[in-house]
Structures are given as structure tokens and as C-alpha cells.
């Protein structure tokens, strides 16, 4: 990091990670300079192309100085579940500190990633915390765009990749319950394009960021299976048994494959909204185009964050992300 560099007008959390990477690439393609807030060393294709600064949420004055000169902040920071080293409540608190630092630094606009169907009354903490954080954004004093994706897919994603990974290796695939609950996946590149577009606006908006296809979960599994060229029996499992199976896979891989709340959110149709699509890329087409690599390797959530067990160390290193 070179402190004498002129600060770019755009800051992205986790530009070496998944959705943040796509935003950074979209900005760079427009000739913009990009700053990233990250907890990891630069790696991958963006090394040397973005200015990397520590994500100093515990040092708000330093964080505010880092953001001086930035006009638009793209916030993708979040966690999937509670863990001894990170929690959903802490993610809300840290994001709140980030927005406060952005306001003090004179940032004009925040583009924030949320989720479909957040509610502060939700019995599911993930969706409840997402709603609480949306309120923090609205009350921050910053101009904002809140984007609500359901499922994001791309070469670096976890859910779609790991469904393909299991389909490649297991003789049968179990869905939770009847599998008729719906999902509306959006391509990471389409979501990044929307984020950059909204970064150029100043109107406060909340956008349901969904893709052009709606699947039931059972249909999604079959679409992925056809794309990678495998035939598998898809069976219904009681949710508790599906969770146990997921726990077993997670234990073997040194990861958290699925949580009870994620199953409950799926089955409650919380990854579906009645809204027009904003993405153009069809998952069915993308999966066929990427069939040779989709699901070849397991994608670990804990490894992505730099936490992995001795079993994972033996099975191979992962890249580290914010």
C-alpha cells in the first residue's frame, strides 16, 4: 500500500473475494481507479490493479482517513452464519462502523448488498440481521442503493458449485422436503453491472436484484445435473435428515455446508420475490458453458474466510478472502 497515492473515487469491500471482485472488474473496465478494504493480502487477477487497505473497522478514525476522497462505497461485507470467530450481529455492527466512517470521510453514495425478503420480525436471524442492517443504511445519512439478490452465481460461488460437486460424486441427491420452494439466481457479473450503475445515481432506491430464471429447488438441481452431464436420482428428504447429511459432508470437508436457518429460509420461499428480473444471464446457459469446471472442487465457506481445519490442510490449501 502506498499512502501517497491519490485515492480512487470508488471503494469496494473485498475486491479479492467473490461479488466484490466482479464490481472491481466492472469499474476497472470503465477506466475507474478502485480502492479495496480487505483483511487479506492481494491475490488473483486484481493484484496490482486496485489499491488495497486494511478493513480497519476497529479503528474508525483510521478507516475514515482511508475513505477520504472516495465518492462511492460498495459494501459486500457479510457472513453466512454464526461461528466462534464471527457472528451475524458483529457483521451488522462492523458494517455500521463502516458507514459511519464513510459519512465522516465525505463519501457521497453507498451501494449495499442485502438479500431478498429481509424482515426485522423474521424468526430467522440471517434475514432479521439483514433487515437491521438495511435500516442502518437508511439512517446513515448517505445516499444509498440497497440491492437484494437471492442467490448469486459465478465461477467463485459456493451454493451452485457445491450442488454440482455433490452431483458429480453422489449416486443420489436429496432435496429438503418436496423441493418446490423457489430461487431466482443472478449472475455475479450482472449484479456488479447493476451496482456500478447505481453507484452513478443519487436517488435512494431498494432493488430486488434477481435473475431472469425462476427455479424450484428440485428444478435447479436437475438443471445443474443436465449441464454437467450426469444423471442422478433426486429424492425428497425430511429437512432434519437433509441437515444431518449436510453436517456429515461439512464435517468431512472441514466446513459448514448448510445450516438449519438456510434450509428454513429456502423452504419458506425467502429466496423468491414477485418482481421483474434485473439480470440477463441465464443460469441454465451459464452452467452449460462452464460445465467443465463447475463442481470439480468443493468450495469452502470457512476456507474462503481463512479458517480451515487440519483435515482441510491435508486436503489442500484454499485462497483467502475478506
N, C-alpha and C positions, 0 to 999 in steps of 0.2 A: 504494500500500500504506500502510495506517495502522497504525503499530506499537502504538497504544493500544487497538485493537480487541480484544475478548475472543476468544481462539482457539476456533474451532469444534471439535466433538468428532470430526469426520471430515476426513481429508486424502486427496486424490486426486492422483496424479501425472498431469499432462497433461489437466486438465479442459477445455482448449480444443481437444483433439485428438479422436480417434475414440472408442475404448471408454471413455476417461476422461470424456468429455462425457456419455455415457449414464449412467454411475454418478453423476456430479454431479447430473444432472437427476432421477434417481430419488431421491436423498437430499433434494434441494430440494422435491420433490413431497410428501415426508413431513414437511416443515416443519423439516428439519435445516439447520444452517449448515455451509458447506463451505469448506475451505481447499484451494488447489491449489499444488503445486510445479511450476513451469514455467520454460522458458527463452525464452518469448516474451511479447509484450505481450498483454493481454486483448483478445479479439476475438470476434465472433459473438454468439449469443443469450445467452451466460452472462456477458457483460460487465457488471460491477457486481453480479452475483449471488453471486459467490464471491470470497473473499479470495485474491489472487494473491501468492505469494512466490517468490523465485528458487530454482531447484533447485541449491542450493549443495553438491554432493557433494564438491567440492574444499576446502570449509571445514566440516569435520564439526562443530565446536563451534557455528558459526552455524546449521547445519542442525538440530542438536539443539535449539537455542533456538527455532527456528521451529516445531518439533513439540511443544513443551511445551504441555500441556493437551489434546493430541489423544489420543483413545481408540482410534480405528481408522484404519489406513493402508491405502489401496487402491493397490496398485502395478501399473501397466500399462506401466511403462517397459521398452523393449526396442528392438533393432534387427533388421532382417531379414537383413542380410548385412554382410560386412566392406567397409570403404570407407576411403580415406585420412583421413577426418575422424572416423570412428567404427568400432569393431570389436565383435564379439561378446564377446571377452574383456574389453574395457573395460566392456561392459554388465553383465557379471557382477560386476566389481569395483565399479562405481558403485552397483549395487543392494545389494551387501554393505555399503558405507558407509552407504547409506540405512537399512538395517535396524539397523545398529549405532547410528546416531543416534536411531532410533526407540526402541530399547531404553533408551538413556541418557535420553531425554526422558520415559520412563514410558508410552509407547504400549502399550496392552494387547493389541491384536489386529492382525494383518496379513492382508489378503486379496490374494493374489498370483496373477497371471495367468501360466500356463505354456503347455504345448502337449501334445497327445496323444503318447503313446509316447516320452517323453524317456528317454535312457539314457546313462550315463557311459561306456559301451562303444561307443556309436554311432560309425560311421565318418564320420557327417555332423556337422560342427561345430555347426550350429544346434541339433540335438537333444541333442548332448553338453553344450553350454553350458547349455541349459535344465535338464538334469538336475543339473548342478553347482550351478545357482542354487537349485533346489529343496532341495538339501542345505544350502545356506547358510540358507535359510528355516527348515528343520527344526532347525538348530543355533543359531539366533539367540536362543533363549530366549523368543521371543514366541509367544503363542497364534496359530495360523495356520489359514487355509483356503487350499489350493492348488487353483485352478481350471484345468482343462486343456481349453481349446477347440481344435477342429481348424481350422475356418475361421469367421471372424466376418463377418457381412454386415450392411449398413445403408447409408444414403444416402452415408456418407462412406468406405465401404470401398474397397479397391484391387482385389483379385482379381476379385470378381464384376462390378464396374463395368467393369474393363478387358476382361474377356471380352466383355461386351455392346458395349463400344466397338469392339472388333475385328470382332465380328459385324456391326455396322452399316456397316463400311467395307470389309471384305474379301470377295471373292466366294467364297472357301473358307476353312475353319477347320481347322488341323492340330492333332491331339492327339498327345501323346508316346506312341509305341508303340501298343498296342491300345486304350488308353483305358479299360481295365476296372478300374483301381485306384479305390478308393472315397474319398469325402469325406462328412463329416457337418456341414454348416454350421449355425451357431447365430446367431440374430438378436441384434444388439448390445443391444437393449432387454431381451431375456430373460436374457442374460448379466449385465447390470447388475443386474437384479432379484435374480438368484442371489447376486451379490457382496454386495449390501446385506443380503440375508437372512443370509448367512454372517458379515457384519460384526457382527451382533447376537448371534452364538453365541460360545462359547469353546472348544468341542471342536476338537482338531486333526483336520483332515479333508483328504483329497485327492479331488476330484470330477472325473470325466470330463464336461466341460461340452459336450455335443453336442446338436444339434437333432433334431427329430422325423423328418427325412427322411435317407435314405442314398442317394447317387447314385454311379454310376461317373462318372469324369470326362467320358466321352463323353455320358452321360445329362445331366449338368449343363449342358454346352454346348447340348444340344438343348432343355432346359427353358428356358434363358435366351433362346435364339433364338425359341421359340414365344411367350414372354412379350412380347418387344419387336416381334413381328410380322414377322420376317424368315425367309427360307428359305435355308439355306446348306448346301453340301456339306461334310460333316465327314470328313476323311481322316486316316489314320494316317501319322505321320512318324517316322523314326528319331530317337531322343532328341537326338542331336548336331545333326541338321538343325533340329529344333524349337528348340533352344537358339540356333542361328545366326539363325533367323528372329526370335526374341525379342530377340537382341542388335541386330539391324538396326532393329527397331521402337524399342528403347530408345535407340539412337544418334540416330534421327530426333527422338525426343521429349525428348532430353536427360535420360534417366532409366535406371534398371536395371529392365527389365520382368520378367525372370525370371533365376534363377541355376541353375547346374548342380546345386547342392545341393537347391534347391527341386524341380527335376524328379526328382532321385533320391528325395527324400522322398515325393513323390506316388506314384511308381511302386513304391515299397516298401510302400505302403499305410500309411504312418505317420500319415496324417490320418484313420484309421479305427480305432475300438475296438469291442469287443463289450461294450457297456454300455447300460443304459436311457437314453433321452433325458431331458434336464432342461429343454430349451427347448420351447415350444409353437408358436412361429410357423414356418410352413412357407415355405421359400424360394420354392417354386413359386407360392404365393399372393402373397407379398410382391413378387416380381418382376413379376407381372401388375399389382398395384396401383400399382407405381412405374414402369411401362413408359415413361411419357412422359419421364422424366428419366434412367432407367438407361442408362448408356453414352453419353450425349450428349457428355460431355467426358472426356478422358483424366485419370486420377488418378495423379499422380507421387509416388513414394516420396521421391525426393531433394528435390523441391519442398516436400513436406509437412514436411521437416526444415529447410527454409530454405536448401537448397543447390540451385541450378539454373544451368544453363549459359547462355551468351549466346543460344543457339538458343531456349531456353525464355523468356528475357527478351523476345525478339522476338515470341514466340507468345502472350504474355500472362502476367500475374502469377498466382501461386498464393498461397493462405493459408499461413501459417507455423505449425507445431505443435511441441510438445515431441518 
